[in-house]
Amino acid sequence: MLVLVIAAGFVVFCHGNDKQVAETSVDTKGNYQLVATDGTLFTRSSLKGRPYITYFGYAACPDRCPTMLLRLADLRRQMRLAPQQLPIVFITVDPKHDTHERLAAFVKSLGQSIIALTGSAEVVNRVTDNAGVFVERRAQPDGTYRIEHTTNAYLYNADGDFWDTIAPSDSNAVLLKKLRGVLAIPSGAASASASDPPA
């Protein structure tokens, strides 16, 4: 009897996970629906009406990801902006390992308000492809792995259009100028993005 109860619970658990993964999606325009740290589905369209920053990385990243995310959060603080006024979105490039629970722990370790998202490998790969993000998994001699990936963050205006890149090599003065610039653009204004921007 106990075995049957455990088996039934496992089936329900797996079914729930399958449904969650099945519901993650992205269309040809880059409008995604991914899983947030609380297990709910987060849609890109919910960001419309305010500028936001997107950074692609992974929870096990030893240096560049936490450094960039903390820097972005610090710049937001320097501008005296609430997280809701300039959301920082972190999308994993390692969906195989980065469950929403693992991303929740990662964000908690940073101590910052960051929207962290995961999903099925197929959908995440399409999201990174749409954004033109480089991703390459490399095995390490000790049996672990490292993922080489684009280290730039992407800045979007209030209409969800690509506005500019944020490079790790940019000075804080340059980054603050970019952020102030996008914040000054009213919703509905024509995008000043590159001719072939990331989605």
BELNORBEL-V895640 format. One record per residue. RES is the residue in three letters. SS is DSSP state (@ for helix, = for strand, . for the rest). PHI is phi in whole degrees, 0 to 359 (NA if undefined). OMEGA is omega in radians with two decimals (* if undefined). Layout:
RES_SS_PHI_OMEGA + RES_SS_PHI_OMEGA
//
This chain:
MET_._NA_3.14 + LEU_@_299_3.13 + VAL_@_299_3.14 + LEU_@_295_3.14 + VAL_@_296_3.13 + ILE_@_297_3.14 + ALA_@_297_3.13 + ALA_@_296_3.12 + GLY_@_296_3.13 + PHE_@_296_3.13 + VAL_@_297_3.13 + VAL_@_296_3.14 + PHE_@_299_-3.12 + CYS_@_296_3.13 + HIS_@_298_3.13 + GLY_@_296_3.12 + ASN_@_294_3.11 + ASP_@_299_-3.13 + LYS_@_295_-3.13 + GLN_@_298_-3.13 + VAL_@_294_-3.12 + ALA_@_297_-3.09 + GLU_@_278_3.06 + THR_._290_-3.05 + SER_=_200_3.02 + VAL_=_207_3.13 + ASP_._262_-3.06 + THR_._292_3.13 + LYS_._266_3.11 + GLY_._87_3.10 + ASN_._280_-3.04 + TYR_=_255_3.01 + GLN_=_226_-3.04 + LEU_=_235_-3.07 + VAL_=_266_3.13 + ALA_._274_-3.06 + THR_._294_3.10 + ASP_._267_3.11 + GLY_._89_3.12 + THR_._273_3.13 + LEU_=_275_-3.12 + PHE_=_244_-3.14 + THR_=_253_3.14 + ARG_@_300_-3.11 + SER_@_299_-3.14 + SER_@_291_3.13 + LEU_@_274_-3.06 + LYS_._299_3.14 + GLY_._106_3.11 + ARG_._209_3.07 + PRO_._295_3.08 + TYR_=_205_-3.13 + ILE_=_242_3.07 + THR_=_241_3.08 + TYR_=_230_3.14 + PHE_=_256_-3.14 + GLY_=_191_3.13 + TYR_._207_-3.00 + ALA_._296_-3.11 + ALA_._274_3.13 + CYS_._301_-3.01 + PRO_._281_-3.01 + ASP_._213_-2.95 + ARG_@_296_-3.10 + CYS_@_294_3.13 + PRO_@_298_3.13 + THR_@_298_-3.12 + MET_@_292_-3.12 + LEU_@_296_3.11 + LEU_@_294_3.11 + ARG_@_294_3.12 + LEU_@_298_3.13 + ALA_@_296_3.13 + ASP_@_292_3.10 + LEU_@_296_3.09 + ARG_@_298_3.11 + ARG_@_295_3.13 + GLN_@_300_3.13 + MET_._275_3.14 + ARG_._57_3.12 + LEU_._255_3.04 + ALA_._285_3.12 + PRO_._307_-3.13 + GLN_._290_-3.13 + GLN_._280_3.11 + LEU_._216_-3.12 + PRO_=_297_3.01 + ILE_=_250_-3.08 + VAL_=_251_3.13 + PHE_=_250_3.13 + ILE_=_250_-3.09 + THR_=_291_2.99 + VAL_._252_-3.13 + ASP_._230_-3.06 + PRO_._296_3.13 + LYS_._297_-3.10 + HIS_._255_-3.06 + ASP_._275_3.00 + THR_._289_3.13 + HIS_@_294_3.09 + GLU_@_293_-3.14 + ARG_@_293_3.10 + LEU_@_293_3.10 + ALA_@_298_3.12 + ALA_@_294_3.13 + PHE_@_296_-3.14 + VAL_@_297_3.12 + LYS_@_299_-3.14 + SER_@_294_3.12 + LEU_@_280_3.14 + GLY_._69_-3.11 + GLN_._231_3.09 + SER_._275_-3.10 + ILE_._227_3.09 + ILE_=_273_-3.12 + ALA_=_251_-3.00 + LEU_=_229_3.05 + THR_=_220_-3.14 + GLY_._176_3.10 + SER_._292_-3.12 + ALA_@_302_-3.12 + GLU_@_299_-3.11 + VAL_@_291_3.13 + VAL_@_300_3.11 + ASN_@_298_3.11 + ARG_@_291_3.11 + VAL_@_296_3.13 + THR_@_294_3.10 + ASP_@_297_3.13 + ASN_@_300_-3.10 + ALA_@_274_-3.13 + GLY_._71_-3.11 + VAL_._271_3.08 + PHE_._280_3.11 + VAL_=_220_3.09 + GLU_=_216_3.13 + ARG_=_276_-3.12 + ARG_=_233_3.11 + ALA_=_287_3.13 + GLN_._255_-3.12 + PRO_._303_-3.11 + ASP_._274_3.10 + GLY_._93_3.08 + THR_._275_3.14 + TYR_=_218_3.05 + ARG_=_224_3.12 + ILE_=_247_3.03 + GLU_=_278_-3.09 + HIS_=_207_3.08 + THR_._303_-3.10 + THR_._258_3.05 + ASN_._285_2.96 + ALA_=_261_-3.12 + TYR_=_243_-3.12 + LEU_=_255_-3.12 + TYR_=_241_3.11 + ASN_._275_-3.05 + ALA_._294_3.09 + ASP_._269_-3.13 + GLY_._84_3.13 + ASP_._269_3.09 + PHE_=_301_-3.10 + TRP_=_245_-3.08 + ASP_=_195_3.04 + THR_=_260_3.06 + ILE_=_240_-3.07 + ALA_._263_3.10 + PRO_._302_-3.12 + SER_._280_3.11 + ASP_._295_3.05 + SER_._286_3.10 + ASN_@_299_3.13 + ALA_@_297_3.12 + VAL_@_295_-3.12 + LEU_@_295_3.12 + LEU_@_296_3.10 + LYS_@_296_3.12 + LYS_@_296_-3.12 + LEU_@_294_3.12 + ARG_@_296_3.13 + GLY_@_296_-3.12 + VAL_@_289_3.12 + LEU_@_291_-3.11 + ALA_._276_-3.11 + ILE_._275_3.13 + PRO_._290_3.09 + SER_._299_-3.14 + GLY_._98_3.13 + ALA_._285_3.14 + ALA_._294_-3.14 + SER_._285_3.09 + ALA_._255_-3.06 + SER_._283_3.12 + ALA_._294_-3.08 + SER_._293_3.14 + ASP_._230_-3.04 + PRO_._282_3.03 + PRO_._290_3.13 + ALA_._278_*
//
